[in-house]
Structures are given as structure tokens and as C-alpha cells.
């Protein structure tokens, strides 16, 4: 399966974060882009968000209609097993979506930190380790969204 509800929500939360930062950049002189280019990028982003929202709605409608499993098994092998599944206990789809959004926001800031030019490679290496763990937690939240959604669909059978 190409997409799951979790992966679609993941994309939407990243676009929300990107929109926030684009809006912050408009009107500042602290960017390599001019306002016209930033506003153009913002317009594209808003169209992409609308398409993603529609895709999420269509996905949910299809899942409710056909009542089949919509989970996607992950086969990632690069993190230690002890790092997998280390997210707070989540009981609802809403909690999982908030957790995912928070992890994407955390990743955004960690990636900014890793791009700093005023720090040494040792510092960047430490940030990279944090990125790896946070990205695993992000994937765990995506999986949790899919699991909770699947459970809801299965109850409707």
C-alpha cells in the first residue's frame, strides 16, 4: 500500500509546519528568498494541503466503505529494537495525531540545529543521534495512527 492514514497525516503535519515557517519568513530580510517568491511558495503549499486534506477524506471514506485493513507493515532495520515503540501510551487517534505533529515539529528544529555552521561536527553528530531517535518515534506515531484506525474499521465489520 502506498499510503496509510498515518502517512497522509504525517505529510499534512509537515506541510503545516512548513506553512508556519514560510509565513514567519515573509516580511523579514533574514532569508535568501524575496517576499514574492515566498508568497508563491506559500500558494503552492496551500494547494498541496487542500489536496492532502481531500485525500485523507477520501481515504477514510474508502476505508469505511470496504472495511478492510489499511495498515502497512514497516520493515525498517536501522534502529535498535530497544528504540522502537518508545512513545507514550496513546489511546485515541486524536492523541496519536497530536503526538505525530509534535514529533515532526521537534524534528524540524533538530534538523535546523544540525545545519548550523557555527558548531563542530561532534555537536552535529550528537544532534544526528537525537534526529534518529525522534524519527523512530515519529514512525511509531504513524504506525499507532494506522493501528488505531484499523481497529475502528474492524469494529465496524
C-alpha positions as MATLAB code, in Angstrom:
seq = 'XXXXXXXXXXXXXXXXXXXXXXXXXXXXXXXXXXXXXXXXXXXXXXXXXXXXXXXXXXXXXXXXXXXXXXXXXXXXXXXXXXXXXXXXXXXXXXXXXXXXXXXXXXXXXXXXXXXXXXXXXXXXXXXXXXXXXXXXXXXXXXXXXXXXXXXXXXXXX';
ca = [
       0.000    0.000    0.000;
       1.433    3.341   -0.993;
      -0.291    5.445    1.646;
      -1.876    4.913    5.015;
      -3.845    7.319    7.156;
      -0.741    7.770    9.310;
       1.487    8.603    6.345;
      -1.066   11.082    4.978;
      -1.424   12.791    8.360;
       2.377   12.871    8.594;
       2.606   14.710    5.284;
      -0.093   17.164    6.328;
       1.580   17.978    9.655;
       4.878   18.631    7.872;
       3.132   20.963    5.448;
       1.537   22.783    8.415;
       4.972   23.312    9.955;
       6.372   24.469    6.624;
       3.492   26.932    6.216;
       4.124   28.338    9.695;
       7.793   28.927    8.901;
       7.086   30.387    5.454;
       4.652   32.850    6.992;
       7.293   33.823    9.558;
       9.826   34.470    6.798;
       7.577   36.800    4.787;
       8.449   40.406    5.514;
      11.835   39.635    7.036;
      15.181   40.389    5.479;
      16.732   37.339    7.134;
      16.133   34.972    4.221;
      17.652   34.206    0.842;
      14.207   34.457   -0.766;
      12.217   37.589   -1.502;
       8.633   38.067   -0.364;
       7.280   37.464   -3.858;
       8.977   34.057   -4.076;
       7.931   33.163   -0.520;
       4.306   34.065   -1.252;
       4.445   31.980   -4.422;
       5.777   29.014   -2.429;
       3.053   29.596    0.161;
       0.343   29.483   -2.519;
       1.696   26.172   -3.830;
       1.857   24.803   -0.310;
      -1.745   25.782    0.406;
      -2.893   23.977   -2.743;
      -0.918   20.905   -1.712;
      -2.516   20.998    1.736;
      -6.011   21.147    0.253;
      -5.245   18.148   -1.959;
      -3.895   16.233    1.032;
      -6.963   17.046    3.112;
      -9.169   15.731    0.306;
      -7.003   12.622    0.013;
      -7.405   11.990    3.759;
     -11.178   12.401    3.496;
     -11.296   10.044    0.504;
      -9.090    7.522    2.301;
     -11.340    7.454    5.365;
     -14.474    7.187    3.209;
     -12.984    4.252    1.281;
     -11.904    2.517    4.479;
     -15.403    2.860    5.902;
     -16.948    1.620    2.675;
     -14.856   -1.510    2.126;
     -13.935   -2.220    5.778;
     -10.555   -3.785    5.066;
      -7.234   -3.411    6.833;
      -5.364   -0.299    5.847;
      -2.131   -0.882    7.757;
       1.269   -1.025    6.132;
       3.917   -3.224    7.730;
       7.193   -1.384    8.217;
      10.442   -3.200    7.558;
      12.939   -0.660    8.828;
      16.043   -2.201   10.350;
      18.344    0.711   11.143;
      17.295    1.448   14.746;
      17.954   -0.686   17.803;
      14.926   -2.762   18.821;
      15.043   -1.011   22.216;
      14.340    2.330   20.466;
      11.246    1.046   18.649;
       7.852    1.692   20.204;
       9.164    4.137   22.817;
       6.287    6.596   22.632;
       3.815    7.463   25.367;
       0.752    5.268   25.626;
      -1.826    6.550   23.178;
      -5.499    5.585   23.356;
      -7.096    7.702   20.645;
      -6.490    8.742   17.074;
      -6.519   12.374   18.181;
      -3.751   11.763   20.726;
      -1.696    9.936   18.106;
      -2.113   12.784   15.599;
      -1.006   15.328   18.226;
       1.981   13.129   19.109;
       2.941   12.881   15.446;
       2.611   16.634   14.925;
       4.793   17.275   17.970;
       7.469   14.838   16.761;
       7.509   16.478   13.312;
       7.919   19.877   14.947;
      10.739   18.514   17.115;
      12.414   17.028   14.034;
      12.132   20.351   12.184;
      14.041   22.110   14.965;
      16.625   19.337   15.325;
      17.309   19.463   11.578;
      17.769   23.250   11.835;
      20.210   22.645   14.679;
      22.147   20.086   12.611;
      22.534   22.620    9.772;
      24.260   25.181   11.977;
      27.623   26.308   10.613;
      28.908   27.686   13.909;
      29.270   24.330   15.684;
      31.637   21.406   15.365;
      30.979   18.019   13.829;
      30.825   16.389   17.268;
      27.877   18.596   18.159;
      26.196   17.817   14.835;
      26.797   14.097   15.443;
      25.011   14.347   18.797;
      22.090   16.098   17.118;
      22.016   13.381   14.438;
      21.541   10.745   17.151;
      18.622   12.757   18.524;
      17.194   13.008   14.994;
      17.391    9.221   14.581;
      15.525    8.564   17.831;
      12.942   11.288   17.176;
      12.366    9.992   13.646;
      11.794    6.498   15.056;
       9.228    7.955   17.446;
       7.623    9.771   14.504;
       7.339    6.432   12.685;
       5.904    4.842   15.821;
       3.186    7.514   15.916;
       2.414    6.901   12.217;
       2.081    3.190   12.979;
      -0.102    3.951   16.016;
      -2.448    6.069   13.879;
      -2.743    3.199   11.406;
      -3.278    0.654   14.184;
      -5.978    2.690   15.946;
      -7.721    3.492   12.671;
      -7.609   -0.161   11.664;
      -9.155   -1.162   14.981;
     -12.003    1.277   14.436;
     -12.609   -0.075   10.947;
     -12.533   -3.689   12.172;
     -15.131   -2.896   14.869;
     -17.480   -1.725   12.115;
     -17.359   -5.072   10.310;
];
